[in-house]
Amino acid sequence: MANVTPEMQLLCKEREKVSFSVEELTNILDGNKEETAIRRKVGNLFLETKTRPPAAGDKDLLETIVM
């Protein structure tokens, strides 16, 4: 587990104070719910592929994500 810095603690406290839906704001910033889902899938795939060697089908990942 990573060390928790004072800055991280402050961010957590501030995030608890928000008076709006974080998910709704995320959807607005991404464009819509579908775009948020795609961005999250891409991010997760990026994290997964960083921890393993490239596979033969990796070049087709984007097509798989948006379908």
N, C-alpha and C positions, 0 to 999 in steps of 0.2 A: 504494500500500500504506500502511496506517495505521502510525503510530508505535507501537512496542512500549514500553509503560511498564514500570517495575519491578514494578508490581502484576500486570500481565499475565504477565510472566515467572514470577513467584511462583506464580500460579494454574496455569500450565502444568506447573511442577515438581510441585506438589501433586497435580494430576490424574493424573500418571504413577504416583503411589504407591498409588492405590486398589487394594483387594484384593477388589473385587466387580465384577460386570458392570454397566457404566453403562447398557447397553441394557435389561437386566432391571429395573433400578431405574426407568428411564424408563417402562417398560411398567406397572410397579406404580403409579407416581404418576399416570399417565394413565388407568389403569383396566384396560387390556389392550393387546395388540399392535395391534388394529384401531383403537382410540382414538388410539394414538400415530401411526399412519399418517395418520389423518384430521387430527390436529393439525398434523402436518408439511405436509400438502397445503395446509391453510388458510394456514399461515405462508408457504409458498412462493408461493401465489397472492397473498397480501397484498403480499409483496415485489415480485412481478411487476407488480401493478397500480399500485404506487406510482411505477413508472418509466415509465408510459404513461398517456395519457388514458383516461378511463372508456369502456368499450365498451357497446353496446346490451345484450348478453347478460350483463353482469356481475351483474345481480340474481339470475340463476339459477345462479351459481357454486356455492353450497353444495349444491344438488341434484346437480350434476355430481360434486362431490367425494365424497359419501358413496355414490354408486352404483358 
